[in-house]
Amino acid sequence: SAYKQAWKRPFKPHLDRNDVSDSVLIWDIDPCHKSKEIDTYTNHNNVKIKSIPPRMTNLLQPADFCWFKSLKSKIKRYWNDWYSNG
């Protein structure tokens, strides 16, 4: 799964390299984050999960809101153009 790949590189190696035994992973409430596989990996590796409440991204995730907003807008514009015009 995508989570397993993200876990294997770079998250888990970063924890190991920096001798981190307990950590917190903060993410949004996207349904893809809810699975038995994720629970297993995080519990096994002492990772606590905290979720950002709905409609709080602009306050609690400045990188997503500021840095990636223009990139996401551009990708959406290209996709809409491709979808509409072929």
C-alpha beads as a LAMMPS data file, in Angstrom:
LAMMPS data file: protein, C-alpha beads

86 atoms
85 bonds

1 atom types
1 bond types

-500.0 500.0 xlo xhi
-500.0 500.0 ylo yhi
-500.0 500.0 zlo zhi

Masses

1 110.0

Atoms # bond

1 1 1 0.000 0.000 0.000
2 1 1 0.980 3.644 -0.290
3 1 1 1.210 3.908 3.467
4 1 1 3.606 0.982 3.652
5 1 1 5.839 2.595 1.018
6 1 1 5.755 5.949 2.821
7 1 1 6.529 4.160 6.059
8 1 1 9.505 2.287 4.612
9 1 1 10.946 5.430 3.018
10 1 1 11.540 7.958 4.503
11 1 1 9.595 7.837 7.789
12 1 1 10.906 4.639 9.425
13 1 1 14.540 5.160 8.333
14 1 1 14.402 8.694 9.771
15 1 1 13.175 7.349 13.104
16 1 1 15.856 4.665 13.173
17 1 1 18.681 6.977 12.071
18 1 1 17.811 9.478 14.803
19 1 1 17.178 6.858 17.481
20 1 1 13.561 7.949 17.969
21 1 1 11.628 5.462 20.044
22 1 1 8.336 7.384 20.363
23 1 1 6.925 9.769 17.816
24 1 1 3.775 11.569 16.770
25 1 1 2.443 11.594 13.222
26 1 1 0.089 14.486 12.486
27 1 1 -2.162 14.258 9.452
28 1 1 -5.604 15.184 8.207
29 1 1 -8.704 13.040 8.616
30 1 1 -8.690 11.583 5.122
31 1 1 -10.387 8.158 5.185
32 1 1 -7.309 6.548 3.596
33 1 1 -5.532 7.013 6.927
34 1 1 -7.915 4.620 8.664
35 1 1 -6.954 0.988 8.275
36 1 1 -5.881 -2.017 10.272
37 1 1 -2.535 -1.965 8.436
38 1 1 -1.826 1.589 9.575
39 1 1 -2.839 0.777 13.137
40 1 1 -0.531 -2.235 13.120
41 1 1 2.482 -0.292 11.803
42 1 1 2.023 2.650 14.120
43 1 1 1.402 0.533 17.214
44 1 1 4.358 -1.721 16.447
45 1 1 6.658 1.295 16.047
46 1 1 5.371 3.410 18.960
47 1 1 3.919 6.104 16.713
48 1 1 1.015 8.083 18.081
49 1 1 -1.374 9.482 15.482
50 1 1 -2.975 12.882 15.864
51 1 1 -5.486 14.182 13.332
52 1 1 -6.091 17.734 12.227
53 1 1 -9.797 18.568 12.611
54 1 1 -11.857 19.293 9.486
55 1 1 -11.593 22.793 7.997
56 1 1 -8.511 23.603 10.080
57 1 1 -5.838 22.948 7.443
58 1 1 -5.214 26.624 6.787
59 1 1 -4.526 27.185 10.489
60 1 1 -2.678 24.019 11.388
61 1 1 -0.913 23.026 8.169
62 1 1 0.727 26.194 6.854
63 1 1 2.975 24.278 4.451
64 1 1 0.005 22.646 2.775
65 1 1 -1.957 25.868 2.694
66 1 1 0.865 28.225 1.651
67 1 1 3.496 26.295 -0.281
68 1 1 1.413 23.662 -2.010
69 1 1 -1.690 25.729 -2.768
70 1 1 -0.261 27.211 -5.959
71 1 1 1.062 23.818 -7.080
72 1 1 -2.291 22.145 -6.446
73 1 1 -4.089 24.943 -8.298
74 1 1 -1.801 24.593 -11.294
75 1 1 -2.201 20.812 -11.411
76 1 1 -5.970 21.170 -11.166
77 1 1 -5.966 23.713 -14.011
78 1 1 -3.859 21.405 -16.238
79 1 1 -6.042 18.413 -15.410
80 1 1 -9.255 20.322 -16.147
81 1 1 -7.823 21.533 -19.452
82 1 1 -6.706 18.018 -20.411
83 1 1 -10.068 16.541 -19.373
84 1 1 -12.062 19.194 -21.271
85 1 1 -9.923 19.436 -24.400
86 1 1 -8.285 16.038 -24.620

Bonds

1 1 1 2
2 1 2 3
3 1 3 4
4 1 4 5
5 1 5 6
6 1 6 7
7 1 7 8
8 1 8 9
9 1 9 10
10 1 10 11
11 1 11 12
12 1 12 13
13 1 13 14
14 1 14 15
15 1 15 16
16 1 16 17
17 1 17 18
18 1 18 19
19 1 19 20
20 1 20 21
21 1 21 22
22 1 22 23
23 1 23 24
24 1 24 25
25 1 25 26
26 1 26 27
27 1 27 28
28 1 28 29
29 1 29 30
30 1 30 31
31 1 31 32
32 1 32 33
33 1 33 34
34 1 34 35
35 1 35 36
36 1 36 37
37 1 37 38
38 1 38 39
39 1 39 40
40 1 40 41
41 1 41 42
42 1 42 43
43 1 43 44
44 1 44 45
45 1 45 46
46 1 46 47
47 1 47 48
48 1 48 49
49 1 49 50
50 1 50 51
51 1 51 52
52 1 52 53
53 1 53 54
54 1 54 55
55 1 55 56
56 1 56 57
57 1 57 58
58 1 58 59
59 1 59 60
60 1 60 61
61 1 61 62
62 1 62 63
63 1 63 64
64 1 64 65
65 1 65 66
66 1 66 67
67 1 67 68
68 1 68 69
69 1 69 70
70 1 70 71
71 1 71 72
72 1 72 73
73 1 73 74
74 1 74 75
75 1 75 76
76 1 76 77
77 1 77 78
78 1 78 79
79 1 79 80
80 1 80 81
81 1 81 82
82 1 82 83
83 1 83 84
84 1 84 85
85 1 85 86
